[in-house]
Amino acid sequence: MRQTALITGFTGQDGTFLTRLLLGKGYQVVGLARRISTEPPRRVRGTLDFAREIASGQLVLAEGDMLSRSSLDRALRRHQPTEIYNLAAQSHVAVSFNQPEFTVETNFIGVVNLVESLCAYGDDWRMYQASTSEMFGDARDQTEMDERTALQPTSPYAIAKTAAHFYCRMKREQGYFISSGILFNHESEIRGGDFVSQRIVRGVVDFVSSGGEPVEPLELGNLNARRDWGYAGDYVKAMWLMLQQASPGEYSVGTGTARTVRQFVEAALAYVDKKVEWRGTGVDETGLVDGRVFIKVNQSHFRPNDVNYLAANSARARRELGWAPETSFDQMVGIMVDAEFNRRLRP
């Protein structure tokens, strides 16, 4: 009998990759998304065409909202999923400072609604909760972080995610199968354009495509912030593996290597055979490429409370799930740059 999985937030980066993974494993996938005034298939990011799966019924598009218990109840009763992947969130840390109420409602209250709907629905289900490395806050001792590391959230986004993380832990201790993945930064060719990784990639492509003509410098914030960047296509495999275990748990998922925003810029430029020359310090620092200013620091891109360092210790995920990242940092950057060039070639 074919398994049914429900994915909330399935139109985002992770939801798109997870949908493809589960369809490939023969699942029926129910993608839950809020209604917008466009054709549903266009909501899935990237160039992944799911029209055939939608036509066959293997992929079902369901309308619902994390803040509407009735819509969640209806989706569960109608489709009867055995695996639920909660990826719905206001996922931008910087935006959370400007929209704290919405962030808390979506990232915490929405999780409470989903979990309580599941508990009322029955007990023959397994749920994945998308937690985040931002919950760790600013670890000044520069150690790798795992499931036992103290949580010190410093943004509305991280605070809401931490509350949801503890709520899921409470329900797990009550006997419900809820596993939480503490995922570190993961990027891809379908990453949203407002994330720094994609902004860097698009800036590099703009610069290379200009043919020597003047272009507006790419403005960034904290060039020294260090993140553990991996490839999203690898990370969704860890999500699935968590729900295949005999018992639920919490898993830290990342590469174990932290790199600065500055290094991300250098890697993207190196992929197109360019080098950057850094000049100045602090907010006056600039990055020159071919004698032209390519990078400027803009104070407005700094977060009110910044997290300077995040790196994962994924020993438990490697040991219990058999998971390991398959795509290197440089490969990931290359995939993103190539995809941006190809996107611009399409009519």
N, C-alpha and C positions, 0 to 999 in steps of 0.2 A: 504494500500500500504506500502511495506517495505521501511523503511528509509535507506539511504545510508550515511555512514560516511567515511571521508577520514582521515587517520592518517599519518602524516609525522613522520619520526623517529620511526616507529612502531616496529622495531626489538630490541629496547632497553628495559630496565626494565619497564618503565611506559607504553610504547607502548604494551608490551606483556600483562600486566594486563588489560589495557584498551580494547585491542582487545577481551580478554576473556569476559569482562563485557558487551561489546556491542553485541557480538555474542549471549550471553545469553539473551539479550533483543530483539533479533530477527532482529537486523540491518544487512544489508549487509555492510561489512567493506572492504575498499580499503586501503591496506597498501602500502605506498609510500616509496621506499628505493632505494639507489644507487645500481648499478649493481656490484656484485662480482662473482667470479668464483666458486660458490658452489651451490648446489641445494637450491632453495628458501626456502622450509620449514625449513631447518636447520638454517636459519638466525634468527628465533624466539628463544628467550632465554629460558632457563629452560627446563622442561620436558613436557611443554604444547604441545600436538600434535594436530595441526590444519589440518592434511591431509584430514580428512573428509569434513571439511568446505571448503577447497580449491577445492576439487573434486566437491562439490555441487554448487560452485559459490558463497557461502555466504561470503567467504573470497577471495578477489582478490588481487594478488600481482602485483603492478604497479611499473615500473621502472621510476625513476625521481630523480631530484637533486634540492635542494633549490637555487642553484646558476644558474639554467637554467630556465629562464622564459618560454621558449618554452615547456619544459617537464611539467611544472606546468600547463600551459594553456591546453596542450593536455590531461592531467589527469582530469582536471575539466570538459572539454567539453565531454570527453568520458564517465565519470562515474556519472557526475551531482550530486555530494554530497550536502546534505542540512546541514550537520554538518562537520566542519573541526577542527581537533585537531592538533595543531602544537607543536610537541614534538621534532622535529629535532634540534640538537644542538651539538656543541663541549661542552660536559657537565662537563669536569674536570677542576676545578679551577686552580690547580697547573700547569697543562699542558698549560693553557692559557698564563702564563708568558713566556713560551718558544715558543708558537705559537700564538702570538697576532694577526697577520694578518688573519690567517685562522679562529681564533675564532671570530673576528669582522665580517668577511665575512659571516660565517655560521650563527651566532647568531643574527646579525642585518640585513645585506644586504639580507640574505635569507628570513627573515621575511618581509622586504619591497617587495621583489619579490612576495611572496605568497599573501600578502594583495592586491597588485596592480593587480595581476592576478584575484583574487576574485572580485575586484571592476569592472574589465572589463567583467567578467563572468556574472554578474547580481547582484541582491540584495536579492534573496531568499536563504540565507545561514546564518549560525551562526558559528563563529570561536572562538576557545579556544586558547589563547596564554599562553605558559608555561613561566611565569616569575619566579623569584627566590628570596629567602630571602637574598642572597648574595648582592643584590642591596642596602640593608640597611647599609652595611659596619660595622665598629666597633662601636657599640653603648656603650659608656663608662658608661652611667647612668644605665645600666642593667635593663631597662624597657622592657616590651613586645612590640612587633612591630605589627602595623596593617596598613591598607590602607592609613592612614593619616600620618604615620611616614616619616620623611624626608629621601630621598635616598642619600647615600654617598658611591658609589661604589669604591672599592679599588683594583680591579683586572681587567685585560682585559676581563675576562669572565663576571664579574658583570657590567662593563661599557657597553659592547655590549648588554647585557640583558636589562640594563636600557634604552638604546637608543631605543631598540625594544619596550619596555614597553610604552615609551612616544609616539612612532609612532602609536601604537595601540590605545592609549588614544586619540590622535588627530583624527584618523579615526572614533573612536566611537563618538566623538563630532560632526562629520560630518554626523552621522546617521547610521553608519554601526554597525551590531551586533557583537562586539568583546569583549569577556570577558577575563580578565587576572587573572590567579591564581598565587598568590605569595606564592609558596610552600616552606616550610622549609624542612630540610633534611628528606628524606624518603628512607628507606632501605628495603631489602627483600632477600629471598634465591636466587634470580637471579641477585643480584647486581654485577656489574663488579668487577673483582679482583683487580683493581688498586685503588679502594676507600678504605678509612681507615677502615670502618666498616667490609668489607669483608676480608681485610687483617688481621684484628684482629681475626675474626672467623676462618680463615684458619690457622692462627698461633696457636690458641688454639687447634684445631683438630690435627695439626702436633705434638704438645707437648704431648697431651693425647695418640696419636697413637704410640708414640715413645717407649712406654714401659720402660721408664727410661733411654733409650739410649740418648747420647748427640744430641741436635738439635741446629741449628743456632738460636741465639736470634732474636726475632721480633724487627725490628728497626722502631721506630715511631718518630714523630716530637713533636709538642706542646701538651703535655699531659693535659694541663690545658684549652685548647680551649673548649668552651661549645657550644653545638648544641642542637636544638630541634629535636630529632629523632623520627620519626613515621614510620608506615608500609605502603609501597607503595600501597598495595592492597586496603587500606582504602582511600588513597588520590585520586586515579583515579575516585572514586565515586563522589568526589567533582567536578572534571572536568566535568563529565557528568551533574551533577545537575546545574552547571552554565549555560549550554546551554538550560536548560528546563525552565528558568525563563522568565518572561514577558519582561524584559529589561536587557541589559548587564551591567556589572560592574566589579569592582576589588575586589578580596577576598584574605585575608591572611589565609593560611591553615597550621595548625600545632597543636601540643598537648598542648603548653603553658608551657612545662617543659624543661629546659635546663640542660643537663648533660655533664660532661667533657669526653674527650677521655679516661682518666684514669678510669672513672666510666663504660665506655663501656667495657674496658678490664676486670674490676672486675665482671661485669654482665656475660660476656661470660665464664669466669672461674668458677663463682658460679654455672652456669648451669651444669657444669661437675664436681661439688663438689670439686673445687680447690680454694685456696685463694692465693693472691699475697702479698708479703711483699715488700714495697717500701723502697729503700735506696738511700741516696744521694739527691742532688738537681740539678736543671737546667739540663745542657747537660750531667752531670755526674750521673744523676739519673738512677737507674736500678730497675727492678721488678723481684723478686725471687719467684719461685714456686717449692715446694718440694726441697728447697735448691739449685736449679739450676737457672741460669740467664735466664729469659724468655723475658724480655723487656729491650731494650737499647734505649736511646735517640740519634738520629742522626741529627746533625744540617742541613744536606742536605734535610731533610724532612720538614723543616720550610719554609713557604711561604715568599717571599720578603715583602709583606704587608699582615699580618695575621688578620683575623677577630676572635676576642676572644670570642664573645658572640652573640648568636642568639636565640630568643624565641618568639613564636607567640602569638598574641592576635587574636583569631579566632571568636570573638563575632559575627561579621557580618555573617560569613559563618554558624555559628550555628543558628543564628536567621532567616536569609532569606533562606538559603538552607536546613535547618534542618540537617546539616551535623555535625558529631562528630566522632572522632577516635574510632574504635572498638577494636583495638589490642593494648595491653599495651607494654611498652618498653621491659619488661622482656619476654613477650610472643614473641615479634619480634625477640629478640636475640636468644631465644630457637628455633624458626623456622629456623633461619639461621644456627645455629650449627647442628641441626638434618639433615638439607638438605645437609650440607657439609659431614657429616658422611655417609649419604646414597649415595651421589655422588661417594664416594670412594669405595663403595661396588659394584657399577655397573660394569659390565665387559667392 
